[in-house]
Amino acid sequence: MARLLSVNVGLPRDITWKGRTVHTGIWKNPVRGRRRVGRLNLDGDGQGDLAGHGGEQRAIFVYQIESHRYWQEQLNKTDFVHGQFGENFTIEGLPDDAVCIGDRYQIGSALFEVTQPRVTCYRVGIRMNEPRMPALLTSSGRPGFYFRVLREGEVEAGDEIVKVGETGERMTVAEINALLYSPNHPRDRLERALRIEALSPGWRGSFEALLRNQTSGAGSGNAGLTPTAAVHPVAPGFRPLQVMAIDPESADVLSLTMQSADNQQLPTALAGQYVVVRLQPNADRPPCFRSYSLSGPLSTERYRISVKIEPNSVAGTYLREHVRVGDTLDVSSPRGSFILQPGDRPLVLLSAGIGATPVLAMLHALAAASSTRQVLWMHAARDRRHHPFADEVSRLMRALTNGRSHVCYSEPGLNDRMGEDFDASGHLSRSVLDQIGVPRDADVYLCGPTRFMTDMKEALAAVGVAPKQIHVEIFNGSESMTPGVVGAMTRRPHPPKNDAETGPLVSFARSGIATHWKPSEYQSILELAEACDVPVRWSCRTGVCHNCESGLVSGAVVYGPEPLEKPADGNLLVCCSQPIRDLVIDL
C-alpha cells in the first residue's frame, strides 16, 4: 500500500550562491495537520521560478522515501529529511519505474494525475550540496514526478494513496524520462508517448521535435532539448573567400561580396542567417572574430555581408582601410536561427540602422519567390545619408504583390524628400504601428540596436502582437537565461580580470571577447563566459538540459562530466566542456 509520509511546503527565499543571489523555493519543510491542495500548489507553498517550476502541469512534486534511502547510500549521507529533494509529497511506494504518465490517484479528498517526470536544475544541486545532482537524478531513472490536481481537496501525512484510474497507453515515469534524455529515441516509443493525453505540453513538444527530426533526417543531437538559438548547426571551421566587390551603401555602411577563390560552391544559407569572419588587424595580436548577417540574395556562388563602420571599431576600420578587392577573408559557414519561416501569415520586417541586413535577406527571398504574402517593410534611419539599401529595398518591394513600406527618419536632412526618401519624421513607436495598421496576426522579424528592439517589442505587444510571433536577432551577443538569479547587473562583455598568456584561446564571436583558458580557475567554458559577462543560457550546469547548447564555430572541446547526450554536430555544451585547442564559440 502506498502512503503519503509527509506534506512539505516552503516559500521562495533568497540565498547566496557563487557570489550571486538566487531566488528559490527548493527548501521545503514538513507541516502537520491537513493541508489544502489547490489547482496550482499547496497552501503555504511557492516556487521561485515559475518558468521552470509550478503551474497546472507541475502543481505537486512527488518523491519516494525509497529514493531518499538510495541517495543516502550513494552519496554517503545520513542527514536527509522529508522535503530534501524539494518535494511536496514524500511518499512510500509508487516507484518511477512502476508509475505511468496518466495514472490517477486519490489522496485524502483530492484527486491527482501524473503528468511528467521532474526536470532537474542546478538548484537541487545547491540544496543537496552536490553540483552533479541534476545529472545524477536524471541518469539514475529516479527523477520523481509531478501531479496535476484534478480535484482540489485536503491531504495529510499518513493518508493512503489509492489508484483510481490509468490511461490505455502505459509508459512509466522512468521510461518517459529515458526517452527524452538518453541517446536512444525509438520512433515507436515516441509515437506511443504522444498518444498519452495526460503528458504535459512541454514534454509533448520535445517528443514532437524528436519525431520531426527523425522524419526529416535533419541530423544529430537531441532535437527535443536543443534551444532555438542552437538549431541549424553547421560544420566548424573557416574557408578562404575572395573579396569580389566592395560597395558603399550609406555614409557608414560597406558591403563586401565574396566567393570561393577556386569556384567551389558555398554552403546554402537560410534567409536571415549570418557568417563569422576571422580578421587579423594586428599581426602581433590574436585574430578577432565578428558576426555579419548575409544581406544579399541567397546564393551558393557568393556571399554578401554589410558592415557598419563604427567610430574606433577595430574590425570595421580594418575592413574599410585595409581590405581590397582580390583580398581573401576567412569565413565560416552560415549559421543562426533568426530565419524566415514558411507560412501564409502577414510579415513585418522591422529594423533600424544596420539591423536591416538580415531582414533584407528575407526580403530578397520573398521577392525571388514572387511571394503573395502581405509584407510590411518598416525601417528607421537618421537621414538619407545614413539609410542603407534604400534603392535596393524599393526595387524588391515592387516585386511583391502585397508589399508596402514605411520609413522613418529621426533627423531628416534639408535635401531629404518626404514621400520619396522617407515617409515620416521621428521615431517608430506604438502610435506609428497603430497608424499604419500592423496586422495583429503577423510574424514580425525585428533587428536593430538594443534599445530600439526593447521599445519595439513593447510597442508590438501593446498593439496585440503575440510574443511568440516576434522573432529577434541580437548582433552583439544573445539573450541570457540564468534561472532564479536576481539582482544581477548587466555588464558589457569584457576580458576576465586575470587573463592568462598561455593555453587555448577562447573567442566569444558575438560578444567580441577573446581570452585564454585557465584550467586552474575555471571548470567549464560556462564559468569562463560568466567571468567575461558574456550572455549565456543555462539551467542544469551538468550536461542534462541542453539550454547552454551553442554553436561551435571552430576548435574542439572535451567533456567533463560527460553529458547524458552529446549536442548536435557543430554545437557544444558550454556548461560541462573544456577547450583542447583554440576555440571560437557563437556567443
ABEGO torsion letter per residue (X at the ends): XBBBABBBBBBBBBBBBGGBBBBBAABBBBBBEBBBBBAABBBGBBBABAAABEEAAAABBBBBAAAAAAAAAAAGBAABBBGAAGBABBBBEGBAAABBBGBBBBBEABBBBBABBBBBBAAAAAAAGBAAAAAAAAAAGBAEBBBBBABBBBBBBGBBBBBABBBABBBBAAAAAAAAABABBBAAAAAAAAABAABBAAAAAAAAAAAAAAAAGAEBEBAAABBAAABGBBBBEBBBBBBABBBBABAABBBBBBBBAAGBBBBBBBBGBBBBBBBBABAABBBBBBBBBBABBBBAABBBBBBBBBBGBAAAAAAAAABBBGBBBBBBBBBEABBBBBEABBBBBBBBEAAAAAAAAAAAAAAAAGBABBBBBBBBBABAAABBGAAAAAAAAAABAABBBBBBBABBBAABBBGAABABBEBBBAAAAAAAGBBAABBBBBBEBAAAAAAAAAAAAAAGBBAAABBBBBABEBBBBBBGBBGBBBBBBBBBABBBABEBBBBBAAAGBBBBBBAAABABAAAAAAAAGBBBBBAAGAGAAGAABBBBABEBBBBOBBBABBBBBGBBBAAABBBABBBBBBX
